Amino acid sequence: MQRIPNSANDGFTLLETVVATGVLVTALAGIAQLLALSVRTTRDAGSQGAALSAAQDKIEELRSLALTYDPAGAPITDPALGPTASLCLAEDTDDCVDYLDADGAVVDVSRDEHGAAFTRRWRITPIDHFAPEALAIEVCVFRWPAEGMAPRTAILCLATVRARQP
């Protein structure tokens, strides 16, 4: 017996095809936005990781400097641990700023400003100005250039306290 095709039940209608295509395009647009968001988040995470490493390096460098006593009991303080200006975190001050490339190496922006990726600023403040036995060390890392940027706009800021050790 031969089957007679019934055109009302065979294949898809034009309306069904248009609706299915619309659903597919909407889903793909959402996936494309999700992909773009994940790429941006991954790039930002890499930048934050490099900034964290740069801030930790500076804190460790400052923590390794002498803040101790000599054998006679007189305090010894490395000159680099002297108090810095209160605006050191808010503006590029010569004695408390570094310019870093994407790998965290210090670059000289007067010779090659295109090599800089980050600006690293730090501030050293005695906890007690009359008996400086402990210092607060703050380090903030900004995207370069950081002119006019306050610490609240930094990629990240780290702080620690360093006490004089016998």
C-alpha positions as protocol buffer text, in pm:
chain_id: "A"
residue {
  index: 1
  type: MET
  ca { x: 0 y: 0 z: 0 }
}
residue {
  index: 2
  type: GLN
  ca { x: 130 y: 334 z: -100 }
}
residue {
  index: 3
  type: ARG
  ca { x: 124 y: 627 z: 146 }
}
residue {
  index: 4
  type: ILE
  ca { x: -26 y: 953 z: 30 }
}
residue {
  index: 5
  type: PRO
  ca { x: 166 y: 1253 z: 171 }
}
residue {
  index: 6
  type: ASN
  ca { x: -36 y: 1481 z: 392 }
}
residue {
  index: 7
  type: SER
  ca { x: 114 y: 1826 z: 347 }
}
residue {
  index: 8
  type: ALA
  ca { x: -43 y: 1960 z: 668 }
}
residue {
  index: 9
  type: ASN
  ca { x: 166 y: 1723 z: 885 }
}
residue {
  index: 10
  type: ASP
  ca { x: 499 y: 1708 z: 699 }
}
residue {
  index: 11
  type: GLY
  ca { x: 798 y: 1942 z: 776 }
}
residue {
  index: 12
  type: PHE
  ca { x: 804 y: 2275 z: 956 }
}
residue {
  index: 13
  type: THR
  ca { x: 608 y: 2587 z: 883 }
}
residue {
  index: 14
  type: LEU
  ca { x: 776 y: 2916 z: 813 }
}
residue {
  index: 15
  type: LEU
  ca { x: 650 y: 3055 z: 1143 }
}
residue {
  index: 16
  type: GLU
  ca { x: 801 y: 2767 z: 1341 }
}
residue {
  index: 17
  type: THR
  ca { x: 1136 y: 2815 z: 1167 }
}
residue {
  index: 18
  type: VAL
  ca { x: 1141 y: 3191 z: 1239 }
}
residue {
  index: 19
  type: VAL
  ca { x: 1056 y: 3136 z: 1607 }
}
residue {
  index: 20
  type: ALA
  ca { x: 1323 y: 2866 z: 1646 }
}
residue {
  index: 21
  type: THR
  ca { x: 1583 y: 3089 z: 1477 }
}
residue {
  index: 22
  type: GLY
  ca { x: 1490 y: 3379 z: 1709 }
}
residue {
  index: 23
  type: VAL
  ca { x: 1531 y: 3161 z: 2019 }
}
residue {
  index: 24
  type: LEU
  ca { x: 1867 y: 3033 z: 1892 }
}
residue {
  index: 25
  type: VAL
  ca { x: 1998 y: 3384 z: 1812 }
}
residue {
  index: 26
  type: THR
  ca { x: 1890 y: 3512 z: 2156 }
}
residue {
  index: 27
  type: ALA
  ca { x: 2068 y: 3224 z: 2330 }
}
residue {
  index: 28
  type: LEU
  ca { x: 2386 y: 3276 z: 2126 }
}
residue {
  index: 29
  type: ALA
  ca { x: 2386 y: 3650 z: 2202 }
}
residue {
  index: 30
  type: GLY
  ca { x: 2370 y: 3573 z: 2574 }
}
residue {
  index: 31
  type: ILE
  ca { x: 2656 y: 3325 z: 2544 }
}
residue {
  index: 32
  type: ALA
  ca { x: 2864 y: 3582 z: 2351 }
}
residue {
  index: 33
  type: GLN
  ca { x: 2811 y: 3840 z: 2627 }
}
residue {
  index: 34
  type: LEU
  ca { x: 2908 y: 3581 z: 2888 }
}
residue {
  index: 35
  type: LEU
  ca { x: 3225 y: 3503 z: 2695 }
}
residue {
  index: 36
  type: ALA
  ca { x: 3317 y: 3874 z: 2671 }
}
residue {
  index: 37
  type: LEU
  ca { x: 3255 y: 3915 z: 3045 }
}
residue {
  index: 38
  type: SER
  ca { x: 3475 y: 3616 z: 3128 }
}
residue {
  index: 39
  type: VAL
  ca { x: 3760 y: 3748 z: 2909 }
}
residue {
  index: 40
  type: ARG
  ca { x: 3744 y: 4089 z: 3080 }
}
residue {
  index: 41
  type: THR
  ca { x: 3730 y: 3931 z: 3426 }
}
residue {
  index: 42
  type: THR
  ca { x: 4030 y: 3711 z: 3347 }
}
residue {
  index: 43
  type: ARG
  ca { x: 4229 y: 4014 z: 3224 }
}
residue {
  index: 44
  type: ASP
  ca { x: 4138 y: 4212 z: 3538 }
}
residue {
  index: 45
  type: ALA
  ca { x: 4237 y: 3920 z: 3760 }
}
residue {
  index: 46
  type: GLY
  ca { x: 4578 y: 3906 z: 3592 }
}
residue {
  index: 47
  type: SER
  ca { x: 4622 y: 4280 z: 3644 }
}
residue {
  index: 48
  type: GLN
  ca { x: 4520 y: 4252 z: 4009 }
}
residue {
  index: 49
  type: GLY
  ca { x: 4761 y: 3962 z: 4058 }
}
residue {
  index: 50
  type: ALA
  ca { x: 5050 y: 4164 z: 3915 }
}
residue {
  index: 51
  type: ALA
  ca { x: 4953 y: 4463 z: 4132 }
}
residue {
  index: 52
  type: LEU
  ca { x: 4935 y: 4242 z: 4442 }
}
residue {
  index: 53
  type: SER
  ca { x: 5279 y: 4102 z: 4370 }
}
residue {
  index: 54
  type: ALA
  ca { x: 5420 y: 4455 z: 4322 }
}
residue {
  index: 55
  type: ALA
  ca { x: 5268 y: 4576 z: 4650 }
}
residue {
  index: 56
  type: GLN
  ca { x: 5393 y: 4271 z: 4841 }
}
residue {
  index: 57
  type: ASP
  ca { x: 5743 y: 4315 z: 4696 }
}
residue {
  index: 58
  type: LYS
  ca { x: 5760 y: 4676 z: 4820 }
}
residue {
  index: 59
  type: ILE
  ca { x: 5628 y: 4587 z: 5166 }
}
residue {
  index: 60
  type: GLU
  ca { x: 5884 y: 4306 z: 5196 }
}
residue {
  index: 61
  type: GLU
  ca { x: 6161 y: 4539 z: 5078 }
}
residue {
  index: 62
  type: LEU
  ca { x: 6068 y: 4798 z: 5343 }
}
residue {
  index: 63
  type: ARG
  ca { x: 6021 y: 4536 z: 5614 }
}
residue {
  index: 64
  type: SER
  ca { x: 6372 y: 4400 z: 5545 }
}
residue {
  index: 65
  type: LEU
  ca { x: 6541 y: 4734 z: 5627 }
}
residue {
  index: 66
  type: ALA
  ca { x: 6705 y: 4791 z: 5964 }
}
residue {
  index: 67
  type: LEU
  ca { x: 6474 y: 4893 z: 6247 }
}
residue {
  index: 68
  type: THR
  ca { x: 6659 y: 4758 z: 6548 }
}
residue {
  index: 69
  type: TYR
  ca { x: 6901 y: 4845 z: 6830 }
}
residue {
  index: 70
  type: ASP
  ca { x: 7279 y: 4845 z: 6831 }
}
residue {
  index: 71
  type: PRO
  ca { x: 7470 y: 4649 z: 7101 }
}
residue {
  index: 72
  type: ALA
  ca { x: 7470 y: 4956 z: 7327 }
}
residue {
  index: 73
  type: GLY
  ca { x: 7090 y: 4981 z: 7305 }
}
residue {
  index: 74
  type: ALA
  ca { x: 7072 y: 5284 z: 7076 }
}
residue {
  index: 75
  type: PRO
  ca { x: 6802 y: 5267 z: 6808 }
}
residue {
  index: 76
  type: ILE
  ca { x: 6909 y: 5202 z: 6449 }
}
residue {
  index: 77
  type: THR
  ca { x: 6671 y: 5304 z: 6171 }
}
residue {
  index: 78
  type: ASP
  ca { x: 6748 y: 5270 z: 5802 }
}
residue {
  index: 79
  type: PRO
  ca { x: 6711 y: 5613 z: 5635 }
}
residue {
  index: 80
  type: ALA
  ca { x: 6463 y: 5465 z: 5385 }
}
residue {
  index: 81
  type: LEU
  ca { x: 6226 y: 5402 z: 5676 }
}
residue {
  index: 82
  type: GLY
  ca { x: 6204 y: 5770 z: 5762 }
}
residue {
  index: 83
  type: PRO
  ca { x: 5857 y: 5925 z: 5767 }
}
residue {
  index: 84
  type: THR
  ca { x: 5725 y: 6020 z: 5425 }
}
residue {
  index: 85
  type: ALA
  ca { x: 5496 y: 6307 z: 5329 }
}
residue {
  index: 86
  type: SER
  ca { x: 5132 y: 6261 z: 5414 }
}
residue {
  index: 87
  type: LEU
  ca { x: 5037 y: 6303 z: 5046 }
}
residue {
  index: 88
  type: CYS
  ca { x: 5263 y: 6021 z: 4923 }
}
residue {
  index: 89
  type: LEU
  ca { x: 4965 y: 5794 z: 4852 }
}
residue {
  index: 90
  type: ALA
  ca { x: 4770 y: 6069 z: 4673 }
}
residue {
  index: 91
  type: GLU
  ca { x: 5035 y: 6202 z: 4433 }
}
residue {
  index: 92
  type: ASP
  ca { x: 5361 y: 6099 z: 4270 }
}
residue {
  index: 93
  type: THR
  ca { x: 5628 y: 6220 z: 4512 }
}
residue {
  index: 94
  type: ASP
  ca { x: 5990 y: 6145 z: 4417 }
}
residue {
  index: 95
  type: ASP
  ca { x: 6091 y: 5965 z: 4737 }
}
residue {
  index: 96
  type: CYS
  ca { x: 5785 y: 5738 z: 4754 }
}
residue {
  index: 97
  type: VAL
  ca { x: 5686 y: 5631 z: 4402 }
}
residue {
  index: 98
  type: ASP
  ca { x: 5796 y: 5367 z: 4150 }
}
residue {
  index: 99
  type: TYR
  ca { x: 5681 y: 5305 z: 3797 }
}
residue {
  index: 100
  type: LEU
  ca { x: 5654 y: 4939 z: 3702 }
}
residue {
  index: 101
  type: ASP
  ca { x: 5615 y: 4745 z: 3379 }
}
residue {
  index: 102
  type: ALA
  ca { x: 5358 y: 4465 z: 3338 }
}
residue {
  index: 103
  type: ASP
  ca { x: 5604 y: 4215 z: 3492 }
}
residue {
  index: 104
  type: GLY
  ca { x: 5662 y: 4427 z: 3803 }
}
residue {
  index: 105
  type: ALA
  ca { x: 6010 y: 4553 z: 3712 }
}
residue {
  index: 106
  type: VAL
  ca { x: 6089 y: 4917 z: 3788 }
}
residue {
  index: 107
  type: VAL
  ca { x: 6110 y: 5136 z: 3476 }
}
residue {
  index: 108
  type: ASP
  ca { x: 6239 y: 5488 z: 3423 }
}
residue {
  index: 109
  type: VAL
  ca { x: 5946 y: 5682 z: 3274 }
}
residue {
  index: 110
  type: SER
  ca { x: 6169 y: 5977 z: 3187 }
}
residue {
  index: 111
  type: ARG
  ca { x: 6333 y: 5755 z: 2922 }
}
residue {
  index: 112
  type: ASP
  ca { x: 6050 y: 5517 z: 2827 }
}
residue {
  index: 113
  type: GLU
  ca { x: 5702 y: 5613 z: 2941 }
}
residue {
  index: 114
  type: HIS
  ca { x: 5543 y: 5345 z: 2722 }
}
residue {
  index: 115
  type: GLY
  ca { x: 5702 y: 5072 z: 2934 }
}
residue {
  index: 116
  type: ALA
  ca { x: 5508 y: 5164 z: 3248 }
}
residue {
  index: 117
  type: ALA
  ca { x: 5195 y: 4969 z: 3338 }
}
residue {
  index: 118
  type: PHE
  ca { x: 5161 y: 5049 z: 3709 }
}
residue {
  index: 119
  type: THR
  ca { x: 5238 y: 5329 z: 3953 }
}
residue {
  index: 120
  type: ARG
  ca { x: 5335 y: 5210 z: 4301 }
}
residue {
  index: 121
  type: ARG
  ca { x: 5321 y: 5458 z: 4590 }
}
residue {
  index: 122
  type: TRP
  ca { x: 5403 y: 5406 z: 4956 }
}
residue {
  index: 123
  type: ARG
  ca { x: 5382 y: 5595 z: 5281 }
}
residue {
  index: 124
  type: ILE
  ca { x: 5567 y: 5533 z: 5609 }
}
residue {
  index: 125
  type: THR
  ca { x: 5419 y: 5682 z: 5925 }
}
residue {
  index: 126
  type: PRO
  ca { x: 5542 y: 5641 z: 6283 }
}
residue {
  index: 127
  type: ILE
  ca { x: 5272 y: 5503 z: 6509 }
}
residue {
  index: 128
  type: ASP
  ca { x: 5390 y: 5733 z: 6790 }
}
residue {
  index: 129
  type: HIS
  ca { x: 5581 y: 6045 z: 6682 }
}
residue {
  index: 130
  type: PHE
  ca { x: 5752 y: 6081 z: 7022 }
}
residue {
  index: 131
  type: ALA
  ca { x: 5882 y: 5724 z: 7042 }
}
residue {
  index: 132
  type: PRO
  ca { x: 5898 y: 5579 z: 6689 }
}
residue {
  index: 133
  type: GLU
  ca { x: 5924 y: 5213 z: 6790 }
}
residue {
  index: 134
  type: ALA
  ca { x: 5664 y: 5105 z: 6534 }
}
residue {
  index: 135
  type: LEU
  ca { x: 5593 y: 5219 z: 6180 }
}
residue {
  index: 136
  type: ALA
  ca { x: 5282 y: 5189 z: 5965 }
}
residue {
  index: 137
  type: ILE
  ca { x: 5374 y: 5102 z: 5606 }
}
residue {
  index: 138
  type: GLU
  ca { x: 5112 y: 5150 z: 5334 }
}
residue {
  index: 139
  type: VAL
  ca { x: 5156 y: 5061 z: 4967 }
}
residue {
  index: 140
  type: CYS
  ca { x: 4905 y: 5132 z: 4687 }
}
residue {
  index: 141
  type: VAL
  ca { x: 4931 y: 5023 z: 4324 }
}
residue {
  index: 142
  type: PHE
  ca { x: 4752 y: 5214 z: 4046 }
}
residue {
  index: 143
  type: ARG
  ca { x: 4719 y: 5166 z: 3673 }
}
residue {
  index: 144
  type: TRP
  ca { x: 4966 y: 5395 z: 3500 }
}
residue {
  index: 145
  type: PRO
  ca { x: 4940 y: 5695 z: 3472 }
}
residue {
  index: 146
  type: ALA
  ca { x: 4803 y: 5764 z: 3818 }
}
residue {
  index: 147
  type: GLU
  ca { x: 4825 y: 6144 z: 3822 }
}
residue {
  index: 148
  type: GLY
  ca { x: 4543 y: 6287 z: 4029 }
}
residue {
  index: 149
  type: MET
  ca { x: 4426 y: 5948 z: 4154 }
}
residue {
  index: 150
  type: ALA
  ca { x: 4348 y: 5904 z: 4523 }
}
residue {
  index: 151
  type: PRO
  ca { x: 4415 y: 5576 z: 4709 }
}
residue {
  index: 152
  type: ARG
  ca { x: 4047 y: 5480 z: 4685 }
}
residue {
  index: 153
  type: THR
  ca { x: 4091 y: 5446 z: 4305 }
}
residue {
  index: 154
  type: ALA
  ca { x: 4393 y: 5215 z: 4335 }
}
residue {
  index: 155
  type: ILE
  ca { x: 4386 y: 4859 z: 4205 }
}
residue {
  index: 156
  type: LEU
  ca { x: 4477 y: 4761 z: 4558 }
}
residue {
  index: 157
  type: CYS
  ca { x: 4636 y: 4888 z: 4878 }
}
residue {
  index: 158
  type: LEU
  ca { x: 4821 y: 4688 z: 5143 }
}
residue {
  index: 159
  type: ALA
  ca { x: 4927 y: 4797 z: 5490 }
}
residue {
  index: 160
  type: THR
  ca { x: 5141 y: 4650 z: 5765 }
}
residue {
  index: 161
  type: VAL
  ca { x: 5304 y: 4753 z: 6093 }
}
residue {
  index: 162
  type: ARG
  ca { x: 5676 y: 4715 z: 6152 }
}
residue {
  index: 163
  type: ALA
  ca { x: 5805 y: 4721 z: 6511 }
}
residue {
  index: 164
  type: ARG
  ca { x: 6161 y: 4784 z: 6625 }
}
residue {
  index: 165
  type: GLN
  ca { x: 6330 y: 4452 z: 6709 }
}
residue {
  index: 166
  type: PRO
  ca { x: 6612 y: 4400 z: 6958 }
}
